[in-house]
């Protein structure tokens, strides 16, 4: 078992001082530390609590975990696994969520803005200008804020995120399903739809995750597992609240890689 916990809810104000609560390339060091000498045969339970992060770092992390554990990985979400955290969960064979747990949309963000939202706005501007050239005077100050490559970067980010999640679902969660590719595409059409989810911060419950087509099991169905998971969750939240730690990667044997404000242990 490995916990991957971020303290963005407890110490979010520190992001102004350069503290990175998101999934990033530095996290691979924590996973290397906790996986070293760890038994691999039983697979992995990955307990996630994260706001998401960088797509490239997420892709690299998932590929690393799959090289070691294959697709024998369960994602356990005691509270929140948003954005790229949801992408990691989709790479697993199963997701375990409680009544209080949430995942989020996988639509990528560019400079903190939804890539799909930018494309929707740009296409709306183009259509309105084609219909009425005078509307260009209204749209010009808005479109002028876009960098020369922004539209292309948005399109590529959307394609990239959807492609890798489709591959992970097809080769993992739905690999034994006769229509696994179709199921993966259907899940992505919902998790990746800015039009459907409306906002990147949308909280998707266990019921909604099931309705979207994901393989999700209720944490409450196993009382012993629930007690253990919630005990770990509360211990991690208390650590993030009461100590300088802002990110915890730790295995069931107590081997930990903890990033702290002002230092890394």
C-alpha positions in Angstrom: 0.0 0.0 0.0 1.2 3.5 -0.8 -0.5 6.8 0.3 -0.1 9.8 -2.0 -1.4 12.9 -0.1 -1.2 16.6 -0.9 -1.9 19.3 1.6 -3.4 21.9 -0.8 -6.6 22.1 1.4 -4.5 22.8 4.6 -1.7 24.9 3.2 -3.0 26.3 -0.1 -1.8 29.8 0.6 1.8 28.6 0.4 1.4 28.2 -3.4 2.1 31.9 -3.6 5.5 31.1 -2.1 6.3 28.5 -4.7 5.1 25.4 -2.9 3.8 22.9 -5.5 1.0 20.8 -4.2 0.3 19.2 -7.6 1.4 16.0 -9.2 4.8 16.8 -10.7 8.0 15.1 -11.8 9.6 15.3 -8.4 7.0 12.8 -7.1 8.6 10.0 -8.9 11.4 10.1 -6.3 8.9 9.5 -3.6 7.4 6.5 -5.3 10.9 5.1 -6.1 11.8 5.4 -2.4 8.6 3.7 -1.2 8.5 0.9 -3.8 12.1 -0.1 -3.3 12.3 -3.5 -1.5 8.5 -3.6 -1.4 6.8 -6.9 -2.4 5.3 -6.6 -5.8 3.4 -9.9 -6.2 0.2 -8.8 -4.4 -0.3 -5.7 -6.5 -0.8 -2.2 -5.1 -3.4 -0.3 -3.2 -2.9 3.4 -4.0 -4.6 5.8 -1.6 -5.0 9.1 -3.4 -5.7 12.6 -2.1 -4.6 15.2 -4.7 -5.8 18.2 -6.6 -4.2 16.9 -9.8 -1.3 18.4 -11.7 0.9 18.0 -14.7 -0.2 15.6 -17.5 3.3 14.6 -18.5 4.2 13.8 -14.8 1.0 11.8 -14.4 1.7 9.8 -17.6 5.2 9.1 -16.4 4.1 8.0 -12.9 1.4 5.7 -14.3 3.8 4.1 -16.7 6.3 3.6 -13.9 3.7 1.9 -11.6 2.5 -0.3 -14.4 6.0 -1.5 -15.1 6.2 -2.8 -11.6 2.7 -3.8 -10.7 1.2 -4.3 -14.1 -2.5 -3.4 -14.0 -3.0 -5.0 -10.6 -3.5 -1.6 -8.9 -6.5 -0.4 -6.9 -7.2 3.3 -6.4 -8.7 4.2 -3.0 -10.1 7.7 -2.7 -11.0 8.6 0.9 -11.9 12.2 0.0 -10.7 13.9 -3.3 -8.7 12.8 -6.3 -9.2 15.5 -8.9 -8.1 16.2 -12.5 -4.9 14.2 -13.0 -5.7 12.4 -9.8 -8.8 11.1 -11.5 -6.6 10.1 -14.5 -4.4 8.0 -12.2 -7.5 6.4 -10.8 -8.7 5.5 -14.3 -5.4 3.7 -14.9 -6.2 1.3 -12.1 -8.3 -1.9 -12.3 -10.8 -0.6 -9.8 -11.7 2.5 -7.9 -12.9 2.4 -4.3 -14.8 5.5 -3.1 -16.9 6.3 0.0 -20.2 8.2 0.1 -18.1 11.3 0.9 -15.5 10.8 -1.9 -15.2 12.6 -5.1 -13.2 12.5 -8.4 -13.2 15.2 -11.0 -13.2 16.0 -14.7 -10.1 15.2 -16.7 -10.4 18.2 -19.1 -6.9 19.8 -19.1 -6.1 23.3 -17.9 -3.9 25.8 -19.7 -2.5 28.6 -17.4 -5.3 27.7 -14.9 -8.0 28.0 -17.6 -10.0 25.1 -19.1 -8.6 24.2 -22.5 -12.0 23.2 -23.7 -13.5 26.5 -22.5 -10.9 28.4 -24.4 -11.6 26.5 -27.6 -15.4 27.0 -27.1 -14.9 30.7 -26.6 -12.6 31.0 -29.7 -15.0 29.1 -31.9 -18.0 31.2 -30.7 -16.0 34.3 -31.5 -15.2 33.0 -35.0 -18.8 32.0 -35.7 -20.2 35.4 -34.6 -17.6 37.4 -36.5 -18.4 35.3 -39.7 -22.1 36.1 -39.2 -21.6 39.8 -38.3 -18.3 41.5 -38.9 -19.2 44.3 -36.5 -19.0 41.8 -33.6 -15.2 41.7 -34.2 -15.0 45.0 -32.2 -16.5 43.2 -29.2 -14.4 40.1 -29.5 -11.1 41.7 -30.4 -9.9 42.7 -26.9 -10.8 39.2 -25.7 -9.0 37.3 -28.4 -6.1 39.7 -28.3 -5.2 38.2 -24.9 -4.6 34.8 -26.4 -0.9 33.9 -27.2 -0.1 32.9 -30.8 0.1 29.2 -30.0 -2.7 29.0 -27.3 -5.4 27.5 -29.4 -3.1 24.8 -30.8 -1.8 24.0 -27.3 -5.4 23.6 -26.0 -6.3 21.2 -28.8 -3.2 19.1 -28.3 -3.6 18.9 -24.5 -7.2 17.7 -24.9 -6.2 15.1 -27.4 -3.3 14.0 -25.3 -5.2 13.6 -22.0 -8.1 11.7 -23.6 -5.8 9.4 -25.6 -3.8 8.2 -22.6 -6.8 7.7 -20.4 -8.5 5.8 -23.1 -5.4 3.6 -23.4 -5.3 3.1 -19.6 -8.9 2.2 -19.4 -8.8 -0.2 -22.3 -5.7 -2.0 -21.1 -6.6 -1.9 -17.4 -10.1 -1.4 -16.0 -11.9 -2.7 -19.1 -9.2 -5.1 -20.5 -11.5 -8.2 -19.9 -14.6 -6.5 -21.3 -15.7 -7.5 -24.8 -16.5 -3.9 -25.7 -13.7 -2.3 -23.6 -12.7 0.3 -26.2 -16.3 1.5 -26.5 -16.7 1.7 -22.7 -13.4 3.6 -22.4 -14.6 6.1 -25.1 -17.9 6.5 -23.3 -16.3 7.3 -20.0 -14.0 9.8 -21.6 -16.9 11.5 -23.4 -18.3 12.3 -19.9 -15.2 12.8 -17.7 -13.6 14.9 -20.4 -16.6 17.0 -21.4 -16.4 20.6 -20.2 -19.9 21.1 -21.5 -21.3 18.2 -19.3 -19.3 18.9 -16.1 -19.4 22.7 -16.5 -16.4 23.4 -14.3 -13.0 21.8 -13.7 -13.8 21.8 -10.0 -16.9 19.6 -10.4 -17.1 17.0 -7.7 -18.2 13.6 -9.1 -19.6 11.3 -6.5 -19.4 7.5 -6.4 -22.9 7.3 -7.9 -22.0 9.6 -10.8 -18.7 7.7 -11.4 -20.6 4.5 -11.7 -23.2 6.2 -14.0 -20.2 7.4 -16.2 -19.3 3.7 -16.6 -16.3 3.4 -14.3 -15.7 0.2 -12.2 -16.2 1.6 -8.7 -16.8 -0.2 -5.4 -18.2 1.4 -2.2 -15.8 1.7 0.6 -18.6 1.1 3.1 -19.1 -2.5 1.7 -16.1 -3.7 3.7 -16.2 -2.4 7.3 -12.6 -3.5 8.1 -11.2 -1.8 5.0 -13.2 1.3 5.6 -11.9 1.6 9.2 -8.3 1.2 8.1 -8.6 3.6 5.1 -10.3 6.3 7.2 -7.8 5.9 10.0 -4.9 6.4 7.5 -6.8 9.3 5.9 -7.3 11.1 9.2 -3.7 10.5 10.2 -2.4 12.0 7.0 -4.8 15.0 7.2 -3.7 15.6 10.8 0.0 15.4 9.7 -0.6 17.9 6.9 -2.5 20.2 9.3 -0.1 20.1 12.3 3.3 19.8 10.8 5.4 21.6 8.0 4.6 18.6 5.7 2.7 19.5 2.5 3.1 16.2 0.6 3.3 12.7 1.8 4.2 9.5 -0.1 4.5 6.6 2.3 4.1 2.8 2.1 2.6 0.3 4.6 6.0 -0.4 6.1 6.5 3.2 7.1 9.0 4.1 4.4 8.2 7.7 3.6 9.2 10.5 1.3 7.7 13.7 2.9 8.1 17.1 1.4 8.0 19.8 4.0 7.8 23.6 3.9 11.5 24.7 3.9 13.0 21.2 3.5 12.5 17.7 2.0 12.9 14.6 4.2 
